Amino acid sequence: MKILLKNRSGSGFPLIVAIVLAVLLLSCAVYEFLRLSIIASGVRDAVQSAIISVAIENYSNVYPSLRQSYSGGYIRSSGGWAIKVSTGDIYTRLVKTLGLVQEGNQYVKRTGGEVEYTISDLKVTIQNPIFAPSSTESIQQFTVQAVIHLEVPLSFGWGHLPSMKADLPIQAVYRPKFSK
């Protein structure tokens, strides 16, 4: 028995196995973090592209007042100016861009039959600058803001970990190409 206790050959084997497993586990966590980051940035970029399209669609509404030094969405109506802006159809653009399928009140991206992510609760706010501001220093710009809820199920943890849930704020601002 003394000979077996004094013989230390192979005693580092469990430590090496533990280090390899720790590195493997850490690699899986890093991979999962990168996957979530890529999905979130892809969805954010697609929503931003869609709301930029909404800002561009409002160009025809913004342009007539822009010629008169105002960049708001107004139209001349019955002797006065009326607000004219459109929120567009962002979900239709997202369905085309991301390949989503509507399921209930959320849009789902599936890969190989598995849910890759879902988006829902899109809120679009258009900030139309005030008409004929008294001061040029306080002039706001035509801004479209959106917030969308993203939920991504984790592939790490064998389904025992909760999904990543995040509200992604996105903003697009209309700026005239030629100004001052």
Secondary structure, DSSP 8 states (H G I E B T S, - for coil): -HHHHH--TTTTHHHHHHHHHHHHHHHHHHHHHHHHHHHHHHHHHHHHHHHHHHHHHTHHHHHHHHTTT--S-EEEETTEEEE------HHHHHHHHHT-EEETTEEEEEETTEEEEEEEEEEEEEE---SS-S-GGG----EEEEEEEEEE--STTTT-S--EEEEEEEEEE---SS--
